[in-house]
Amino acid sequence: MRNLLLSKKLKRSETRLLIIDDNQIRYNEILEVFQNKDHLVHATLLDDLHSFEKQLNTNWDVVIFGRAYDLKIEQTITLIQASSQINIPVLLLKPEDYQTTQYPSYIHKGMYDVVNLDYPERFYIGLIRALSYSRTLQGQRHLLNELENAKNQAQALVQEQHKAVAVLQEGIHIEANDEYLKLFGLTSQDELIGLPILDILQPKNLPDFKNRFKKVSQGQFELARFEIDTLNQHAQSENPLKIEFLPGSEDDAIQITIETQSATLSHTSQAELTASNNSNNKNSIFQQISRTLLNQPAKENALILFRLASIPDSILNASWNTSKDYFNQIAGFIKEQTNSTVFKIDTGLFAILVQAESSQILESRLSGLLALEKPQLITIGDSTYSLQLKLGFSPIILNTFNESSFEKVLATAYNTPLPKRESESELQLLATLQDTKIDLVPNDLTLPTTHLKSIVPEVSIPSTPTAVDLAQATAQASASVSTTQQTTLNIEPTLKHSPILTTIQKNLEKGDIHLKYQQLYDKQDTSLYTYEVTSGFIYENQWQKISSLLELDEDIELSIKLDRWILVEACKQLHNFITQYPEAKLIVNLNRHILFNDKQFPELVAKLITIVGSKLSNPLILQFDEDDIAKNIIESQKQIAVLRDHGAEISIRNFGTSISSEAILKQIDVSLLTLDEKYTQMLNSDATVQKLQELVESYTMIKPVELLLKNLNDMNVFANAWNVDVRFLQGEYFQKKLDHLTDVQDQ
């Protein structure tokens, strides 16, 4: 049988090719392959980032990558996947140093295929396959849009049926719908047909109505929409009636339409109409969810319902526009956090669909969403308003999911809280370490490694811990700490906390400290699920970052309690997330007090790593500020060595801001350096990009350490970062900071 892909079907429409190459000859050869096969082709050749950024605003069928001045293939793939044309197939022209063993790696990076122009016939077949795939996706999107338009038109027709409509000839009724009859208290058309329009409408301002109707009868419909007060005592609507005259289907006929969905309806009619509209809306949402389940089938599916836990008084007393913006932004917040289609069920009630390949992974994804129930902030203009959502869920059983059962699914989701995994509650046992008396190291005391290990003796924990094992380990560790008699500096709680510290204490007790997770981009494609963890809280209706909070120096014990809570909470999330992604790891930002003043810190880290249960030997990277390390390099070196012995990796943030940067790099064993934000600004011009590259080289010459560039929030700086030899890229262009762990590819 002949291959239908090679028929004339794809030749009948113009093929749009974007070719990234610095070789005009290769460009001509590609076009010649198409022309020899009688294809219509529109192609564009470019070899620089600026031109590519412009062309991403145009629709293309296929992208072919050869070689470019300042664009790498990985960079090109990333920029495409972050654009609106996420599904364009990208073909890589075989590089000069290409090895067949590299093929899987290129495919995993996002290439559709690797093609060889030296074999024109094979090259053509590979390109046709990509083109066919592209057209299939375009056709699918087109059909879905058409389906959506048809749905909207059907809804419009349904709404039209709620209007009162009659047809007139020479001012006499000849036809009417049920709404029209009902509006004027009639039971059948027989009572209406033959009656003059004036007998039914009985307008209060008769001269004005006659004048307007005369013009309409003459074909002048410019003023055919107006309002009248009726004197008809049988009219079921309050005045005024909203009337519109339209041309009829026959030359001498006129159609009159009267709105019945306005506030002029009786309370009973309005309630019925509202219920009808809500029903239509739910049917529409059901259809959308059904299409998603059909087009993106998954073994496990669940509907997640978001509803307001409360409405702030400031919104209840705000202006109409502010209140409207507040409710509109709720859907935006849910969309940003989940990157799912958000369905508006009712005012303040929204839903998304969550899918997974197994029940365990579905449960993991659902429990991860629990973080969205913490207090949030919404910004409207220059003001911020509190937001707190309540989440629930309902499993979707495909063979019983239909329109009649949809209401029951919504009700179940409304009343069923998100699941909390049992393994997460096991990890919660470790939180008791936060409640034990904190044993502080004096600021002038250097605590040797042997002393640290003598405080908390080794606790044997099975490789697969149970709840009993965890409880025993926790109790044993807590007991040994409390009974150990060591010379320590016990700092009493500050008598008069600053207001911000009091807020932290209260939020800590309620668990209302926020953790934000942001995925890193790994240029080497080997550590795909690394996330930085930052923390903050709401103070005076504004976000406060914990990693830069100077007030914590006033209460070292509170600072340590806070960082312990952050670390334990982050590990609980990681433990849940590795069900989906076993290779996930976290970079947790901490303050200096837990590093220098908490004797139990290394042991806590070791136990957390054990109980997280990761298949990685070092799933935790602890990140400290360069300025804190620089103030005491010798002590930092000792404490960091202890932490590494206990299984943690170490990173330094804001690197490159002090005169001690090179000394830190030489003396301290670190895994990662997060370059200060000022270096991100150097990505805005070619001259400073080169200077940044030279600086990076100077660091890696001292020690071969991994580097990270942060706050790459737009396409330009993200793309230019590929011209600097740093391994990790981080910023909103790749993934925003979210309240829960999720993979970019899941979004």
N, C-alpha and C positions, 0 to 999 in steps of 0.2 A: 504494500500500500504506500502511496506517495505521502511524504511528510507535508501536512497541511501548513506547517510554519513556513515552508518554502514556496507556497502558492503566491498568487498575485495579491492576496488580501492585504499584506503589509505594505505593498508597493503603491497602493492606491492613495495613500495619504502621505503627507510630507513627514520625513523623519527628522527630528530636531536633535542634533548632536552638539554637545559641548566638549571640545577637545582641549585638554591642558597639555601643552607641549612646547618646547622651544625649537622645534625642527619643522620648518615649513614643508620640507620634502615628505616627511611622514604624514603630515596633514593632507597633502595632495594625494598620497597613496591611499589613505583611508577613504577619501572622497571618490577616488577612481574605482575602488572595490564596489562601492554602492552604485556608482553610475554604470559600471559594467553589468550590474544586475537590474538595471532599469528602475532604480529607486529614486524618488524625489527626496532631496536632502537639503536641509537648512543647517549649516554648521558655523560655529564660531571657534576661533583659535585664540588662546591666551596662555600666558606663562607667568603671571604675577598675581599676588594676593589681592591687590586693589581691584583689578579687573574681575577676578573671580567673585569677590564680594558683591559687585554690581550684578553679575550674571545670575547669582542665586535668586534674584528677584524675578527672573524669567523662567517660564516652564520649559523643561527639557525632557526628552525621552530617555537618553543614555548619556553618561559622562565617560569619556575615555581619558585616562591619565598616562602620559608618557614621561615627561621630565619638565621641571619648571624652575624658574629663577629663584623664587623665594617661597615655593610651596612643596611640601612633602606629601606623599600619598596618605599617610596616617592623618596628617593635618587636614587634608581635603575631605577625607571620610568623616572626621569629627565635625567639621563645619557644615557639611551636608546634613548630617544626622541631627544637628541642632537647628536646622532651618525648617521652613514649612514644607520642603520637598524631601522629607526624610527617607522616602522609599525609592529615590532614583537609583537604578542599578549603575554601579561604577565598575568599569573594565580597566584592568591594569595592563598596559603594554609591557611585555616581558623585559625586565631590566637586564642590563649587560651581564651582571654578576649573578643572575638568577639560578637557583638550584631547585630541582623538583621537590626536594624535602621541605622547601619553604612554602609550598602551596597551601597546606592547611593553615599555616600562620597567617597568610594573606587573607584567606577566607574568613578566619576568626576576627580579623581586624575590621571586616565590613565590606571587602571587595565582593562583587558578584562573581567575577572570574578573572583569570590571567590569560591573556590572548597574545598570539605571536603573529605579527604582521609579515614575517618571512614566509608564511604559508597562507596566501590570500583566501583560499577556499575554506580552510578551517577557521580562519579569522572571521570570515563572513558568517559562517554557521554560528559561531559563538556570539557574534553581535546580534544576529537574528533572534537567538534564544533570549538574550537580554532585552531586546526590543519587544518581543512578544510578552515577556513577563511585565515589562513596564506598561504596555498597553492594557494588559489584563487588570492591573491595579488601577489604571486611569478609568477603565470601564466600570470597575466596581465602585469607585468613588462617584462616578457620574450617575450610576443607577441608584446609589444611596441618596444622592442629592435629589434625583427625580422622585424617589419614593417620599422623601421629606416634603418636597413641593406638593405632591399629590395629597399627602396627609394634611398639609396646611389648607389646600383648596377644599378638601372634604370638610374640614372644620369650619371654613368660611361658609360653606353651603348649609351646614347644620345651624350655624348662627343665623343665616338668612331665613331659615325656616321658622325662626322665632319672631320674625317680623310679620306684621299684618299686611297682607297684599290683596289688592282687588284690581280688576280690569274694567275700564269705563269706555263706553262709546257714546259720544255726544252728551256726556255728563250723566249717563245711565249705567248702573251696575250690570255687568253681564257675567262676572265670575269673581270668586273670592276664595281665599284659603281659610282653614279652620281658625287661625289666629285672628283674622279679620272679623269673622263671625263672632268669636268669643269676646273680642274687644268691645263689640257693641251689643252684647247680650242676645245674639241670634243663635238659633239652634241648627238651621240648615240654610243652604243657598236659596232654596225656594222662597224663603222670607225676604231675601235681599234682591234677587234678580228683578230688574225693572224699576227699582227705586232710584230716584235722582240722588246725586252726591250730596246735595244740600240737605236732603231729608235725613241723611245719616250723620254727616259731620255737624250740621247745625252750628256753624261758626258764629261766635259772638260778634265779631267785627265783619258783618256780611259784605259791605262795600269793598273792603280790602281783599277779601277772599275772591269775590266775583272778578275783580280786576286782575288778580294773579291767575285765576283759572282761565280767563279769556286769553291771556298771553300764552299760557301753556297749550291751550287748544290750537293756537296758531303756530305752534312749533317753537316758541321761544322758551327754552328750558333753563335760561341763565339764572332766573330767580325762582326755580321750581322747588327749592328746599327752604322751608320756613316752619314756623310754629303757629298754632291757633289754639284758642280756648273754645271748647265745645260746650254747647248747652244741652246736649243729648244726655238725658238723665239715666239712660241705660249703659252709658260708656263705663267700662271697667277700669279706666285709667284716669289718674288725676291730671288736671291741666298743667302745662300746655301739652298738646299732642305734637310730636315731631313728625312732620309730613314731608314727603318728597314725591314729585311727579316725574315719571320717566316715560320715554316713548314705548308704546306697546309693540307686540310682534306683528300686528297688522297696521296698515297705514293710518286708519282712522281711530285706532285704539290708543288709550293712555293708561299707564299703570300708576296706581297710587300705593305708596309704601308708608307704613306708620311704624315707628320703632316701638317695641314692647320690652326692650331690655334696659330701659333707662330707669332712673329713680322714681319715675311717675307711676310705676306699677304698684299695686297694692303689696302690703307686707307679705302676704301669702304667696303671691305670684313671684315676688323678688326672691323669696327663700327657695321656691321651686327652681327658679332659673339658676341661682347660685349653685344649688345641688347638681343641676344638670351640667353646668360648666365644669364643676369639680370632677364630675363623672367623666366628661369628655377629656379633661386633662389627664386623669389617671389612665384612661384607655390609651391616650397618646403615649404616655410614659411606658405603659406595658408594651406597646408596639415597638418602641425604641429599644427597650431591654431585650425583647424577643429577637430583634434583628441582630443585636450584639451577640446574643447566645448562639445564633445561627451562623454568623460570620466569623466569630471567634470562639469556637467550642472549647470547653474545658471540662475536666472530669468533675471538679468541685466548684460550686458557684454560691455566692451569698449576696444578699442585698443589705447594704449598710444604711441606716437611717440616722441623719443628723438633725437634732432639734435643739432649740434654745433652752438652756437650763433656767435662765432668767433674762429679763430685759432690764438694762440699767435705767435708773430714774432719769438720767441725763438724756436718754433717747426718748423716753416717754414724754418729756417736756421740751424736746427739741423741735425745730422747724420741720415742715413737711419734707423739704429737700434733704435735710440731714438724716431724718428717719428713713427716707427712701434709700439714700446712699448706704446707710448702715446695713439694711436688709440685703441690698444688692451685693455688698462686699462679702457677705457670709459665703455666698456661692463661690466667689473668687478665692477666698481663703481655703475652702475645701478643695477647689480645683488645684491651687498651688501646692497644697500638702499631699494630695493623692494623685494628681495629674490624671484623673479619671473624668469621664463625662459626668457632670452633675445634673441630676434631675430635680426640678422644683416640684415637690408634691403639693405644697401649700405655703402660705406665708410663714417663714421661719422654719420650714420643714423641707429637708433636702435628702437625696439618696444617691448612692453610687453602687456600682456593681464590682465585686471583688471575685477574682477567679484564681484557681490554683490547680496543680496537677495531682495533688493528693490531699487528704483530709488533714494530715499533719502540717503541711505547708499552708493550707488555708487557715488553720488555727493560729499558726505563727503570724501570718499577715494580719489577721483580725486583732490579735492581742497587741500587736505593734501599734495599732491605731489608738489604743487606750490613751496614749500621750496627748492626743488631740482634745481630751476632756479637761485638760488643765486650763486655768484662766489665760485668756489671750487679750491682745489689744488690736483694735481697728483704727486706722488713721483716716479722718475725713477732714480735708483742708489742713488747718493748723492744729486741730484738736484730736485727741485720742479718746477712744471709748472702750470700755471693757466688753469682752465677749466670752461666754462660757457655753460650751456645747455639751449635750448628752448624746452618746452614741448607742445604738442598738443594732441587732442583726437578725436576719432570718435566712436559713439555708434555702436554696432554690432547688427543688426536685424537678428535673426537666420533664419527666413524663406526666407530671400533674400540674405543671405551671401553665395556667391559662388565664383568660380575662376574669372568669368568675372566681378564681382562687387568688387573684392579685390583691384584693382587699385584705384577705386573711394574711398574706405574706407581709403586707404593710403593718398590720396590727401586731403580728409576731415580732417584727423588727422594732416596733415602738416599745414593746414591753420586755424584750430580751436583751440584757446587757452583754457587752462584748466578753468573750471568754478570757479568763486568766489561766495561763497554763500551770499545771502542777509543778513542773520543773522550775518555773519562775518563783513559785512560793517556796521551793526548797532553797533557792538562792537567797530569799528574803531572810533566812536564818542567819546569814552572815551579817545582816544589818545590826544584830545585837552587839557587834563589836563597836558600833558607833555609840552605844549607850554606856559602855564601860568607862570607867574613869580614865581620862587621857593622861598618860605618863609623858611629861614633857622633858625634853633635853634642854639643859641650860644653854643659853646663847654662847657662852664661852667654853662649853664642854664639847670635846670631840669624842664621839662614841665609837669605839672600835667595833669591827665586824663581829669579833668573838663575843663582845658584851651584848650586842643585839641578839645573837643567837641564844645566849643564855637566858634572856628574859622570857622568851616563849619557846619552850622545848619543841622538838620535832613531833608532829602529830601525824600518825599514819592514816592516810585516807585512801580507800580503795580507788582503783582507776575508774570505776563507774559508781560514784557515790549515791547512796540512798538518803532518804530524809533522816533516818536514824543516824547514819554516819555523819551527816552534816551537823545535826544537832549535837552529837557527842564532840565533834571536832570544835565546834563553836564554843560549847560550854568549857571544854578543856582549855582552849586558848584564853578565854575570858578569865577563868579561874586562876590560871598561872600568872596572868598579868596582874590581877588584883592582889595576889599573895606575895608577889616578888618584892623584896625590900631593897630598893636601889636608891641611891642619892639622886633626886630629881628636883626640878624647879616646878612646883605646883602653883600655877597662876590662878588666883581667885577670879571669878567672873567680874567684869567691870561693873562697878556699882551703878554708874549712870551710862548706859549704852547710848551711843548716838542713835538718832531715830532710824537711820538706814540699817544699823546692826540689829536693832530691835525687829525691824521688818524681816531681815534675813532669818533671825531666830524663829519668828512665827511661821514664815514660809517653809522653813526646814521641818518644823514640827508637823505641818500639814502636807508635806511632800510637794509643795508648789514651786520648787526650784525647777526652772526649765532647762532641759538639755537639747541642744541643737546639733544635728548630724549633717555633715557635708561630705559627699563622696569625692575622692581625689581621682584625677586622670593619670594613669600610669603609662608613660610613653613606651615602656618595655612590654606592656600587655601581659604582665605576669602577676601583678598584685592589683587585681581589678576591684576588689571590695575593701578598700581601706577608707576609713571615715574619720574625719576630725570631729571631736566632741567639744563644743563650747557650752558655757552655762550662763544663765542670767535669771533675773527675777523682775517683777513689776514693782516699782517704787514711785509713788505719787503719779500714777498713770503713765509712767515712762519705763522703757526697758533699761536695765542696768546690767553691764557685763561684770561677771565676777572676777575674771582673770586680771582686770586692771583696777580693782577696787582698793584704794589706799586705806580706807577705814578698817579693813581687816587687820591691819597692824595693831589696832587698839585691843583686839581680843584674839590672841593666838589660838586659844582653845576652840573658839567658835570657828575660826578659819580652818582648823584641822577637821572638826566635825563636818563642816560643809564639804571639804574635799573628799572625806571618806564617803559621805553620802553620794556625791557625784560619781565617785569611782564605782561604788557598789551598784548604783542605779544603771550606770553605763554597762556594767558587766551583765546585769540582768537582761538588758536589751540585746547585748551581744549573744548571750546564751540562747535567747529566743530566735535571733536572726540567723544563727548558724544552721538552724533547721533548713533554711532556704539556701544559704550560701556558706558552706563549711569553711571556706578560706577567708572569711571576713575577719578584719582586725580593726582596732580602734586606736586613734591618737587622742589621749585624754589630757586636756589642759588643766594644770594644777598650779596652786600658789606655792611660794617657797617654804611656808611654815610647816607643811606636812613633810617636806624633804628634810629640813634641818631640825625640827622640834618633836616629831612623832616617833617614839622608839618602836612602836608596833607596826609602823608603815610597811617595812619590807615583808613581814610575816603576813600582813593583810593582803598584800599584792600576790604573794605566793599561793595563798589559799584561794583567792579569787580566780587565779589562772587555772588552778586545779579543778575548781567546781564549774567554771565556764564550760569545760569539756571540749575545747577546740582541738582540732587535729593538728593545728599549728603549734609549734613549741613556744612561740612568742606572740600571742594574739594582742598583747597590750603594749602600746608605746606611750610612755609618760612624757608629757611635754611641759618644760619649764621656761621661764622668761630669761633671756640672755642677761639682762641687767641684774637679776637676782643671783645668777651663777657667777657673774663677774665680780660681785662684792665679796665672794669667798670661794675662790677657785679651789683651794686645797681641800676645804671641807666638802665642797660639791663633788670633787673627784672621789673622795672616800664614800660618801653616801650613794652616789650613782653606781659605784662598783658593787656596793651591797645590793642595790636594787637589781642590777644585772645578774648577780649571783642567784637572785630569787626569781628570775625568769622574765623580767621586764626589759623592754628596749627603751632607749631614751632619745628624746628629740628636744631641740632648743628652738623656741619661737623668737621672732623679732631679731633674728641673727644679723649681725653686721651693723649694730647701732652703737657699740662701745669700742673703746680702744683695746679691749681685751679679747676681741673676736678671735684673732689668730692664736692667742695663748690658750683660750678655751678649746679650740680645735686641736691643738697639740697635746693638751694635758688630759682631756676628758674623753672617755670612750662613748661616743654618741652614734646613733644609727641614722639620724635624719636632722637636717637643718632647714627650718622654715625661714626663708629670707624675709627681712623686714619689708613692710608695704612700700617704702620709698623706692625699692628696686623695681617694683611693678610699674611705677611711673616711668622708668627708663625704657619701657617697651614701646613708648609712644613715638619714637623716632629712630631711624636707622643708625644714627651716630651714637646715641646712648645705648642702643641694643648691643653694639659692638663693645662698648665700655663694660656693659654688664657681663658679656661673655668673657672678657678678660678677667673680671673680678671672680667669676665662677671658676675659671681655670686656676686662679691663684689659690683658691680654697681647696680645690681637689688635688692640687700639687702637694699641699700640706698633708692631707689625708683623703683617701678615696671614699668620701661620704656621700650619701644621697641628699639631693637638694630639692626644695619645694618652693614654687612661686605662688603666692596667694592673691586673692582679690582680683582674679582675671574675670571681670564682669561684663566685658563686651567682646565682640568678635575680633576687633583689631588687636587688643593686647593678648588675647588667647592665641591668636594665630602667630603673632610675633614671638611668643614664648617658645615656639618650636625652633627658633633660631638660636636658642640659648641651651647649653648642655645641662639642663636640670631635668630630673627624672619625673617629678610629680607636678601637675598643674591643678590649681584649685580656684574655683570661683563660680559665680552665678551663671556664667555662660555654659558651664558643664552641668552643674546642679546647684540649686539654691540650698540655703540652710533650712532643714526640715525638722519637725518635731519627732520624727520617727525614722528608723533605718529603712531605706528602700534603694533598690538598684535603678540607675538611670534607664536601663533597658526594660524594666518593668513598667515604666511610666508611659 
